[in-house]
């Protein structure tokens, strides 16, 4: 299924039915009077968050959504039927914005959350409602009101607890495939992941959390280089971000510390709030000799910044449990793990020879005065 996380739609609620102008014409009933019924109400357009959906693909090819209009009033005091509401099901985590003003109308972040995007028109009154003692044969009725009409912008933000960010080919897809049942595409070329992936991580003692993998970031993403910042909105709801750093990356200007600085810079360009979320740094691919050789230098540089490093290998599983423990600590209400600073070495000094303590002469006790 194609992943679509942003669409523009036009919604139109149903118009209300017009009231009827009718008079009672029956045998043996003289002066029957007005009998025009009311028109039915038009259907409203409602948005409903459905946990079974994961994409906005349906509205990419059907951008016009119109609800049915109310039925016209009829004679013999018969009212028109009201139209049913048009329910548009969207994935949980969908933001609904007014396309003209950009105003946020609703954040459907909970299953079953609803929004009346366009209210249906009210049905008009029939002429039987306007009969009085002085106006017994009204020959007019009320028209129904038109339904609301507006343009909407739907943006999907995936609901995840842990977000994976990193350069292309850093091993994000391999990690989420190891710790969950998600099976994203894994290959040895950049930009293998083109759409976000979600995986349910089964943690200890029946606990679980959702992990999100987004396409890789590179330097200059804010200017549209690579895939740009197109999918960073999907980690804005995460409680903790895992920066996956490839220790074996080679090339001009590539180093683990430089890659980490680039990631933080791109996150800050997209959203300062996103850049200040709790972060965990995972040094991936320590199973390779060249990566293992860079680990000590990278860990030492981040220790001076007060940032802990979790060495791991998504291919072999080495160090993955420790990384999940740190992520679960933040997800379930804890704080990011503190940096384990190495104790300062103590300098050995020669012991000073013990010297005899000088004894002070005891003071004589004060005697009481003789009476």
C-alpha positions as CSV (number, residue, x, y, z in Angstrom):
1,X,0.0,0.0,0.0
2,X,1.3,3.4,-0.9
3,X,2.0,5.7,2.0
4,X,0.4,9.1,1.8
5,X,0.7,11.4,4.8
6,X,-0.6,14.8,3.4
7,X,-3.7,15.5,1.3
8,X,-6.0,18.4,0.5
9,X,-9.7,17.7,0.4
10,X,-12.9,19.7,-0.2
11,X,-15.8,18.9,2.0
12,X,-19.4,20.0,1.4
13,X,-22.2,19.3,3.9
14,X,-25.7,18.6,2.6
15,X,-28.2,21.3,2.1
16,X,-31.4,21.4,4.2
17,X,-34.6,20.4,2.4
18,X,-37.2,23.1,1.6
19,X,-40.5,23.2,3.4
20,X,-43.6,22.3,1.4
21,X,-46.6,24.5,0.5
22,X,-49.7,22.2,0.5
23,X,-53.3,22.2,1.6
24,X,-55.5,19.4,2.8
25,X,-58.0,18.3,0.1
26,X,-60.1,15.4,1.4
27,X,-63.7,14.4,1.1
28,X,-66.0,15.4,3.9
29,X,-63.3,17.6,5.4
30,X,-64.2,21.3,4.8
31,X,-61.5,23.9,5.1
32,X,-58.7,21.4,5.6
33,X,-56.1,24.1,6.0
34,X,-52.3,24.0,5.3
35,X,-50.6,20.7,5.4
36,X,-47.1,21.3,4.1
37,X,-44.4,19.4,6.0
38,X,-40.9,20.5,7.0
39,X,-37.8,19.7,5.0
40,X,-35.2,17.3,6.3
41,X,-31.7,18.3,7.7
42,X,-28.7,17.9,5.5
43,X,-25.9,15.5,6.4
44,X,-22.8,16.7,8.1
45,X,-19.2,15.7,7.2
46,X,-17.5,14.1,10.2
47,X,-13.9,13.0,10.5
48,X,-13.3,9.8,12.6
49,X,-9.9,8.5,13.8
50,X,-9.7,4.8,12.9
51,X,-6.8,2.8,14.4
52,X,-7.1,0.3,11.5
53,X,-5.9,2.9,9.0
54,X,-2.3,3.9,8.4
55,X,-2.4,6.1,5.3
56,X,-4.5,8.9,3.7
57,X,-4.3,7.2,0.3
58,X,-8.1,7.1,-0.2
59,X,-8.4,10.8,-0.2
60,X,-5.6,11.4,-2.6
61,X,-7.8,10.1,-5.5
62,X,-11.1,11.3,-4.0
63,X,-10.5,14.9,-2.8
64,X,-14.2,15.9,-3.2
65,X,-16.4,14.7,-0.4
66,X,-20.1,15.7,-0.4
67,X,-22.7,14.7,2.1
68,X,-26.3,14.1,1.0
69,X,-29.0,16.8,1.1
70,X,-32.2,16.6,3.2
71,X,-35.4,15.6,1.6
72,X,-38.0,18.2,0.6
73,X,-41.1,18.5,2.7
74,X,-44.4,16.9,1.4
75,X,-48.1,17.3,1.8
76,X,-50.4,15.7,4.3
77,X,-48.2,17.0,7.2
78,X,-45.2,14.7,6.0
79,X,-41.8,15.9,6.9
80,X,-38.8,15.2,4.6
81,X,-36.2,12.7,5.7
82,X,-32.9,14.0,7.2
83,X,-29.8,12.8,5.4
84,X,-27.2,10.7,7.1
85,X,-23.8,12.1,8.1
86,X,-20.8,11.4,5.8
87,X,-18.1,9.8,8.0
88,X,-14.6,10.1,6.7
89,X,-12.3,7.7,8.5
90,X,-8.7,8.8,8.9
91,X,-5.6,7.3,10.7
92,X,-5.1,8.0,14.3
93,X,-2.7,11.0,14.6
94,X,-4.2,13.1,11.8
95,X,-4.0,16.9,12.0
96,X,-6.9,18.7,10.4
97,X,-6.2,22.2,9.3
98,X,-8.1,24.9,7.4
99,X,-6.4,25.1,4.0
100,X,-7.2,28.8,3.6
101,X,-5.9,30.1,7.0
102,X,-3.7,27.3,8.2
103,X,-5.6,27.1,11.5
104,X,-5.4,23.8,13.3
105,X,-9.0,22.6,13.7
106,X,-8.4,19.3,15.5
107,X,-5.7,16.8,16.4
108,X,-7.3,13.3,16.1
109,X,-4.6,11.6,18.2
110,X,-6.9,9.2,20.0
111,X,-8.9,6.3,18.6
112,X,-12.5,7.3,18.1
113,X,-11.8,11.0,18.2
114,X,-14.2,13.0,16.0
115,X,-14.5,16.4,14.3
116,X,-17.5,17.9,12.6
117,X,-15.7,19.4,9.6
118,X,-18.8,20.8,7.9
119,X,-22.2,21.1,9.5
120,X,-25.3,20.1,7.5
121,X,-28.0,22.7,6.6
122,X,-31.2,22.9,8.5
123,X,-34.5,21.9,6.9
124,X,-37.0,24.6,6.1
125,X,-40.5,24.8,7.8
126,X,-43.6,24.0,5.8
127,X,-46.6,26.3,5.5
128,X,-48.5,24.4,8.2
129,X,-46.1,26.1,10.8
130,X,-47.2,29.6,9.7
131,X,-51.0,29.2,10.1
132,X,-52.5,31.6,12.7
133,X,-55.9,32.7,13.6
134,X,-55.6,35.7,11.3
135,X,-53.6,33.9,8.6
136,X,-55.3,30.6,8.0
137,X,-54.1,29.9,4.5
138,X,-50.4,30.7,4.3
139,X,-49.1,30.2,0.8
140,X,-45.4,30.3,1.5
141,X,-42.9,28.0,3.2
142,X,-39.3,28.4,4.4
143,X,-36.3,27.3,2.4
144,X,-33.6,25.1,3.8
145,X,-30.2,26.5,4.7
146,X,-27.2,25.5,2.7
147,X,-24.6,23.2,4.3
148,X,-21.1,24.4,5.2
149,X,-18.3,24.1,2.6
150,X,-14.6,24.3,3.2
151,X,-11.2,23.2,2.1
152,X,-9.2,21.1,4.5
153,X,-5.6,20.0,4.8
154,X,-5.0,16.6,6.4
155,X,-1.5,15.9,7.8
156,X,-0.6,12.5,9.3
157,X,1.8,12.3,12.2
158,X,2.5,8.7,13.2
159,X,2.0,7.9,16.9
160,X,5.2,6.4,18.1
161,X,7.1,6.4,21.5
162,X,10.6,6.0,20.1
163,X,11.9,7.5,16.9
164,X,15.0,6.4,14.9
165,X,17.0,9.2,13.1
166,X,20.2,8.9,11.3
167,X,22.1,9.1,8.0
168,X,21.1,6.8,5.1
169,X,22.5,3.3,5.6
170,X,23.0,3.8,9.3
171,X,21.1,0.6,10.1
172,X,17.7,2.0,11.2
173,X,15.7,-0.5,9.2
174,X,17.9,-3.4,10.5
175,X,17.3,-2.3,14.1
176,X,13.6,-2.0,13.9
177,X,13.4,-5.4,12.1
178,X,15.4,-7.0,14.9
179,X,13.4,-5.7,17.8
180,X,9.9,-5.9,16.2
181,X,8.0,-7.8,13.6
182,X,8.2,-4.9,11.1
183,X,9.9,-6.0,7.9
184,X,11.1,-2.9,6.1
185,X,13.3,-3.1,3.0
186,X,17.0,-3.6,4.0
187,X,19.7,-3.1,1.3
188,X,23.3,-1.9,1.0
189,X,22.6,1.3,-0.8
190,X,21.5,4.7,0.5
191,X,17.8,5.8,0.8
192,X,16.5,2.3,1.0
193,X,13.7,3.5,3.3
194,X,11.4,5.8,1.4
195,X,8.5,5.9,3.8
196,X,8.2,5.7,7.6
197,X,7.8,2.3,9.2
198,X,6.3,1.4,12.6
199,X,7.1,-1.6,14.7
200,X,5.7,-2.8,18.0
201,X,8.6,-3.6,20.4
202,X,7.7,-6.3,23.0
203,X,9.6,-5.3,26.1
204,X,10.0,-7.0,29.4
205,X,7.1,-8.0,31.8
206,X,4.4,-7.5,29.2
207,X,5.3,-3.9,28.4
208,X,5.6,-2.7,24.9
209,X,6.2,0.5,22.9
210,X,6.0,1.7,19.3
211,X,9.2,2.5,17.4
212,X,9.2,4.6,14.2
213,X,11.9,4.5,11.5
214,X,12.0,7.4,9.1
215,X,14.1,7.9,5.9
216,X,17.7,9.0,6.4
217,X,18.7,12.6,6.8
218,X,21.8,14.2,5.2
219,X,23.4,17.6,5.4
220,X,21.4,20.2,3.7
221,X,18.0,18.5,4.2
222,X,16.5,21.9,5.2
223,X,17.2,23.1,1.6
224,X,15.6,20.0,0.1
225,X,18.7,17.8,-0.3
226,X,17.9,14.1,-0.4
227,X,14.3,13.6,0.9
228,X,14.5,16.9,2.9
229,X,12.5,17.2,6.1
230,X,9.4,15.6,4.5
231,X,9.0,12.8,7.1
232,X,10.4,14.5,10.3
233,X,6.8,15.3,11.4
234,X,6.4,11.6,12.2
235,X,8.8,11.7,15.1
236,X,7.5,14.9,16.6
237,X,5.2,12.9,18.9
238,X,8.0,10.6,20.1
239,X,9.1,10.7,23.7
240,X,12.7,9.9,22.9
241,X,14.9,9.9,19.8
242,X,17.6,7.4,19.1
243,X,20.4,8.9,17.0
244,X,21.9,6.0,15.1
245,X,25.5,6.7,14.1
246,X,27.3,4.6,11.6
247,X,30.9,4.1,13.0
248,X,32.0,2.5,9.7
249,X,30.9,5.4,7.4
250,X,33.6,6.5,5.0
251,X,33.9,9.3,2.6
252,X,34.9,13.0,2.4
253,X,33.7,14.9,5.5
254,X,32.2,11.7,7.1
255,X,33.0,10.9,10.7
256,X,30.8,9.7,13.6
257,X,31.0,13.0,15.5
258,X,30.4,15.1,12.4
259,X,27.4,13.0,11.5
260,X,25.9,13.5,14.9
261,X,26.3,17.2,14.7
262,X,24.7,17.3,11.3
263,X,21.7,15.4,12.6
264,X,21.2,17.8,15.5
265,X,21.5,20.7,13.2
266,X,18.9,19.5,10.8
267,X,16.5,18.7,13.6
268,X,16.9,22.2,15.0
269,X,16.2,23.7,11.6
270,X,13.0,21.7,11.3
271,X,11.8,22.3,14.8
272,X,13.6,23.6,18.0
273,X,11.2,21.6,20.1
274,X,12.1,18.4,18.3
275,X,15.8,19.1,18.8
276,X,15.3,19.4,22.5
277,X,13.6,16.0,23.0
278,X,15.4,13.4,25.1
279,X,18.1,11.7,22.9
280,X,20.0,8.5,23.0
281,X,23.2,8.0,20.9
282,X,23.6,4.5,19.5
283,X,27.0,3.7,17.9
284,X,26.1,1.0,15.3
285,X,28.1,-1.6,13.4
286,X,30.6,-2.3,16.2
287,X,30.8,-5.8,14.8
288,X,33.1,-4.4,12.0
289,X,36.8,-4.0,12.8
290,X,37.0,-0.4,11.4
291,X,34.0,0.6,13.5
292,X,35.4,-0.9,16.6
293,X,38.6,1.1,16.2
294,X,36.6,4.4,16.1
295,X,34.4,3.5,19.1
296,X,36.8,4.7,21.9
297,X,37.5,8.0,20.3
298,X,33.8,8.7,19.6
299,X,32.8,7.7,23.1
300,X,35.4,9.8,24.7
301,X,34.4,12.9,22.7
302,X,30.7,12.5,23.7
303,X,31.6,11.9,27.3
304,X,33.2,15.3,27.5
305,X,29.8,16.7,26.3
306,X,27.9,14.7,28.9
307,X,26.2,12.4,26.4
308,X,26.2,8.6,26.9
309,X,26.9,6.3,24.0
310,X,25.4,2.8,23.5
311,X,27.6,0.6,21.4
312,X,25.5,-1.9,19.4
313,X,25.2,-3.9,16.3
314,X,21.8,-4.3,14.6
315,X,23.2,-7.2,12.5
316,X,24.3,-9.4,15.5
317,X,22.2,-7.9,18.3
318,X,25.2,-6.9,20.4
319,X,24.3,-4.1,22.8
320,X,20.6,-3.9,21.6
321,X,19.1,-4.9,25.0
322,X,21.0,-2.1,26.8
323,X,19.7,0.4,24.2
324,X,16.1,-0.8,24.7
325,X,16.4,-0.6,28.4
326,X,17.5,3.1,28.2
327,X,14.7,3.9,25.7
328,X,12.1,2.1,27.9
329,X,13.3,4.1,30.9
330,X,12.3,7.3,29.2
331,X,9.1,6.0,27.6
332,X,7.6,4.7,30.9
333,X,8.2,7.8,32.8
334,X,11.9,7.8,33.7
335,X,14.7,10.2,32.8
336,X,17.4,9.6,30.2
337,X,20.3,7.6,31.7
338,X,23.1,9.7,33.2
339,X,26.6,9.7,31.8
340,X,28.8,7.1,33.5
341,X,31.9,9.2,34.1
342,X,35.1,7.4,34.9
343,X,36.5,8.2,38.4
344,X,39.5,10.5,38.5
345,X,42.8,8.7,39.2
346,X,44.2,9.2,42.6
347,X,47.8,10.2,42.9
348,X,49.8,8.1,45.4
349,X,51.6,10.1,48.0
350,X,54.0,9.0,50.6
351,X,52.5,8.7,54.0
352,X,53.8,11.3,56.5
353,X,55.4,9.8,59.6
354,X,53.2,9.9,62.6
355,X,54.2,12.5,65.2
356,X,53.4,12.3,68.8
357,X,50.6,14.5,69.7
358,X,51.4,17.2,72.2
359,X,49.5,16.8,75.4
360,X,48.2,19.9,77.0
361,X,48.6,20.2,80.7
362,X,45.3,19.5,82.5
363,X,43.8,22.6,84.0
364,X,43.2,22.4,87.8
365,X,39.6,22.2,88.7
366,X,38.1,25.3,90.2
367,X,37.4,24.9,93.8
368,X,34.4,26.4,95.5
369,X,34.8,29.5,97.7
370,X,34.9,28.9,101.4
371,X,32.1,30.5,103.3
